[in-house]
Amino acid sequence: MKWVNGLLCNADTNIISITESNQVVRTVKKVSVIVPAYNVEKYIHRAIESVMQQTYENVELVVVDDGSSDATWDIIQQYAGRDDRIFPYHQNNAGVSAARNKALEMISGEYVLFLDSDDWLEKHTVEYLMDLADKNPGMLVSASWYHTWLSDDGTTKSMRQREPADLAAVGVEEALCSIGTSKYSLQSACYKLYDASVIQKNHISFACDISHGEDGLFVFHYLIHTEGLVYSTEPLWYILEREGSATRSPYNRGRLTAITAVERMIDYRHPSEKVQQALYANLFSRVEGIMRVALKTEREDAKQDLITLREYLREHKAYLKNEAMRNKERLRYFIYAYIPFAIIERWRKLKDK
């Protein structure tokens, strides 16, 4: 037992407030925030400070530097030297999934959330999510965010991702069906609060061989072990839109692993036919999305991937029998599976205008 900020700590995860009569007033569970970092010396300070300034009382920050070649690791160490709630770790470059998995091994909190190193949190993020979790036991808690742009003078401009709306509470089936959509923000591991015991008990981790879609696969495996989802349109994350970030990277062959991610969800063979149909619709959407990006580049590997993906579509005509696919999606299937690429490219340019 030890005192921290006027509160009595019991073990490593709980803070207990004691009255003069030695009665327990409340227990504050620890929340671990995981930040994987790679060459973000210009941004990492904002992420770290947003965690350490949370209104919630009991947080820890686990920052894993993934072999940065700039000053990122030095900055992390400087912050860790000033605050014993920060736990730094440095590894050779192995990718964001390996960094997150290492952090999951290091956490001591009962709940966990993920924050990318160039993004940051509202001060009340953890408090807000923990309140939702307390009121909705067994549910995955998810929230919205701000799209944020950084000006040359260092100021930021933000825009809500969602308009305000009532809380949405849905069962596991509906939540799983929405993974391929933007409805509840389930394609990212961020914007959510996870029960660490669910992750540990079911050995849930990030697939290191998948570089696109690994977040959605993680969320899929987590949701299977919950009672459903509670979603709030309250924006709690600031997502920095910048060149060079993973979400804005140009075409590369790693995008093909997004197909593998959905195939693994399908291979899980969830007993709900509705979920399986939604996953097949998601699979087509991923293939179409990759082909759309590949059409915009002159790279030779992209041209080869277009041919491979076209064959993939033709081999999966069963898509068309999927009740989750709408007629316009069936039309797009025929376009991408059979229409010459030059014509598709001209059609896309006209459509994008």
ChimeraX attribute file (.defattr): number of C-alpha atoms within 10 A of each C-alpha:
attribute: neighborCount
match mode: 1-to-1
recipient: residues
	/A:1	10
	/A:2	11
	/A:3	12
	/A:4	12
	/A:5	7
	/A:6	10
	/A:7	13
	/A:8	16
	/A:9	19
	/A:10	13
	/A:11	9
	/A:12	13
	/A:13	19
	/A:14	18
	/A:15	22
	/A:16	20
	/A:17	17
	/A:18	15
	/A:19	9
	/A:20	6
	/A:21	6
	/A:22	8
	/A:23	10
	/A:24	11
	/A:25	9
	/A:26	11
	/A:27	15
	/A:28	16
	/A:29	19
	/A:30	22
	/A:31	28
	/A:32	30
	/A:33	25
	/A:34	28
	/A:35	27
	/A:36	25
	/A:37	27
	/A:38	24
	/A:39	18
	/A:40	19
	/A:41	19
	/A:42	13
	/A:43	16
	/A:44	24
	/A:45	18
	/A:46	14
	/A:47	18
	/A:48	26
	/A:49	14
	/A:50	17
	/A:51	26
	/A:52	20
	/A:53	14
	/A:54	17
	/A:55	15
	/A:56	19
	/A:57	18
	/A:58	22
	/A:59	24
	/A:60	23
	/A:61	25
	/A:62	25
	/A:63	29
	/A:64	27
	/A:65	26
	/A:66	24
	/A:67	18
	/A:68	18
	/A:69	12
	/A:70	13
	/A:71	13
	/A:72	22
	/A:73	24
	/A:74	13
	/A:75	17
	/A:76	23
	/A:77	17
	/A:78	10
	/A:79	18
	/A:80	18
	/A:81	13
	/A:82	9
	/A:83	13
	/A:84	10
	/A:85	16
	/A:86	22
	/A:87	20
	/A:88	19
	/A:89	18
	/A:90	16
	/A:91	14
	/A:92	10
	/A:93	14
	/A:94	11
	/A:95	19
	/A:96	23
	/A:97	20
	/A:98	20
	/A:99	27
	/A:100	23
	/A:101	18
	/A:102	19
	/A:103	22
	/A:104	22
	/A:105	9
	/A:106	17
	/A:107	20
	/A:108	17
	/A:109	22
	/A:110	16
	/A:111	23
	/A:112	24
	/A:113	20
	/A:114	19
	/A:115	24
	/A:116	21
	/A:117	27
	/A:118	25
	/A:119	20
	/A:120	23
	/A:121	25
	/A:122	18
	/A:123	18
	/A:124	15
	/A:125	23
	/A:126	27
	/A:127	16
	/A:128	16
	/A:129	21
	/A:130	20
	/A:131	11
	/A:132	20
	/A:133	20
	/A:134	10
	/A:135	10
	/A:136	16
	/A:137	13
	/A:138	17
	/A:139	25
	/A:140	25
	/A:141	23
	/A:142	25
	/A:143	24
	/A:144	23
	/A:145	23
	/A:146	20
	/A:147	16
	/A:148	19
	/A:149	17
	/A:150	13
	/A:151	9
	/A:152	7
	/A:153	6
	/A:154	7
	/A:155	8
	/A:156	12
	/A:157	11
	/A:158	15
	/A:159	14
	/A:160	16
	/A:161	16
	/A:162	15
	/A:163	10
	/A:164	12
	/A:165	10
	/A:166	9
	/A:167	13
	/A:168	12
	/A:169	17
	/A:170	15
	/A:171	14
	/A:172	20
	/A:173	19
	/A:174	15
	/A:175	23
	/A:176	27
	/A:177	20
	/A:178	19
	/A:179	23
	/A:180	22
	/A:181	13
	/A:182	10
	/A:183	12
	/A:184	21
	/A:185	22
	/A:186	26
	/A:187	20
	/A:188	18
	/A:189	22
	/A:190	20
	/A:191	25
	/A:192	25
	/A:193	25
	/A:194	26
	/A:195	21
	/A:196	19
	/A:197	13
	/A:198	17
	/A:199	18
	/A:200	12
	/A:201	9
	/A:202	11
	/A:203	10
	/A:204	18
	/A:205	21
	/A:206	22
	/A:207	17
	/A:208	15
	/A:209	14
	/A:210	20
	/A:211	21
	/A:212	19
	/A:213	21
	/A:214	25
	/A:215	21
	/A:216	23
	/A:217	28
	/A:218	21
	/A:219	23
	/A:220	22
	/A:221	19
	/A:222	19
	/A:223	23
	/A:224	14
	/A:225	16
	/A:226	16
	/A:227	17
	/A:228	21
	/A:229	23
	/A:230	21
	/A:231	25
	/A:232	23
	/A:233	20
	/A:234	21
	/A:235	21
	/A:236	24
	/A:237	24
	/A:238	25
	/A:239	21
	/A:240	21
	/A:241	16
	/A:242	14
	/A:243	10
	/A:244	9
	/A:245	11
	/A:246	11
	/A:247	10
	/A:248	10
	/A:249	10
	/A:250	13
	/A:251	17
	/A:252	14
	/A:253	13
	/A:254	11
	/A:255	21
	/A:256	19
	/A:257	17
	/A:258	22
	/A:259	19
	/A:260	20
	/A:261	24
	/A:262	25
	/A:263	16
	/A:264	12
	/A:265	21
	/A:266	17
	/A:267	10
	/A:268	11
	/A:269	11
	/A:270	14
	/A:271	9
	/A:272	12
	/A:273	11
	/A:274	16
	/A:275	23
	/A:276	21
	/A:277	19
	/A:278	23
	/A:279	24
	/A:280	23
	/A:281	22
	/A:282	22
	/A:283	22
	/A:284	22
	/A:285	19
	/A:286	22
	/A:287	21
	/A:288	22
	/A:289	13
	/A:290	22
	/A:291	24
	/A:292	16
	/A:293	15
	/A:294	23
	/A:295	20
	/A:296	14
	/A:297	13
	/A:298	9
	/A:299	12
	/A:300	10
	/A:301	13
	/A:302	20
	/A:303	15
	/A:304	11
	/A:305	18
	/A:306	23
	/A:307	13
	/A:308	12
	/A:309	18
	/A:310	19
	/A:311	13
	/A:312	14
	/A:313	19
	/A:314	15
	/A:315	11
	/A:316	11
	/A:317	13
	/A:318	10
	/A:319	20
	/A:320	17
	/A:321	10
	/A:322	17
	/A:323	13
	/A:324	19
	/A:325	18
	/A:326	11
	/A:327	11
	/A:328	8
	/A:329	17
	/A:330	15
	/A:331	12
	/A:332	15
	/A:333	22
	/A:334	14
	/A:335	15
	/A:336	20
	/A:337	21
	/A:338	14
	/A:339	13
	/A:340	10
	/A:341	18
	/A:342	10
	/A:343	10
	/A:344	16
	/A:345	14
	/A:346	12
	/A:347	11
	/A:348	14
	/A:349	10
	/A:350	9
	/A:351	8
	/A:352	7
	/A:353	5
